[in-house]
Amino acid sequence: MAAVQYYIVDLGKSFIHGRLVLQHSLRAGGGTCELARARQVPEEEVNAALDRYDNGSTTRAILCEVIDQMAFNGTTFAIPHRELLGLCKRVAEEQQASNQQRISA
């Protein structure tokens, strides 16, 4: 089974540019719209540092497979900014449901 990986969305840069901007894999503080240059973060690392990777105000962690399916020619240019907001909301709802299941189990 493949490890779950996340792209980290830079919400500030995404709002400024009106497109999905991901954290760069090599440049600290850098952003990119190219999937090949974007940092992929393992689920364990995201869960261990939610304030950094998925705080909802500056960053959101989105499953790599979701972004990969929405991308066009290896970039995020084709993913509309409004879709970003919907995607973040859906991911947050899924995470909440998952947490509720863990708590009730």
N, C-alpha and C positions, 0 to 999 in steps of 0.2 A: 504494500500500500504506500502510495506516494505521500510525503509530508505535505501538510496544508501550508500554503504560502500566501502572503498578503502584499499588495502594493500599498504604500502609504500615500494618501492623497494630501497634498498641501492645500488646505482650504483657502487660505489667504491668496496665494498665487492663482488658484483656480478662479476665484471671484474676480481678481484683477484682469486676468487674461480671457475670461469667459469660456474657458475650456478646462478639461481635466489635466491638472499638473501633478505629477508624481515626484516623490523624493528621488533624487539622483543617487545612483549606486556608488559613485566615486567622489563626488564633490559635496562636502558637508554644507548643508544649507542650500544646495543647488536644486533646481527643479528641472524636469524634463517631460516632454510629451511622447518620447520614444520608449517603447516597452523594453527594448534591448538595453537601454541605459538606466532604466528604473530599478530601484532597489527592491528585492523580494525578501520579505522578512518572515521567518518561520513562525508558526502560530504560538509556540512556546515563548518566544521572545516578545511577541505582541502582548500576550496575556500577562507576562511578567512586568511590562512597562506600559500599561494602558494610558497613563497620563501623557506619555511621550508619543505613542503611536496611534491612539484612538480616543482622544479626549473630547471630540465633538466640536471644539471651538477653533482649533488650528489644524488638527489632523483627523483623518478617518482611515481606518484599515479596511480595505476592500479585497475580497478574495481575488487572487490572480486570475483564476479561471473565468470569473465573471468579466473582468476588464478585458482579458484576452478575447473573449467571445464578442465583446462590443467594439473592439478596436478595428481599424481599417488600415491595411498596409503597415502594421506594426506601430501605429501611432494612436494617440488619443484624440487627435484633431476632430474626428467624426463623432465623438461622444458629446452631445450637447450639454451645456452647463446645467440646464434644467434637469436633464437626466441624471446628472451627478447628485443633485439634491434628492431626487426620488430614490436613487440607488442607496445613498447614505441612510435615508429613512428606512428603507426596506431592510438593510443590513442591521440597523439598530433594533428594529422590531424582531428580527430573527434572533439576534443575540439575547434580547430580553426574554423571548419565549424559551430559548435554550437554557438560560439561567433559571427560569421558573421551573423547568422540568427537572433540573439538577437539584434544586431546593426541595421540590416535592418528592423526589425519589428517595 
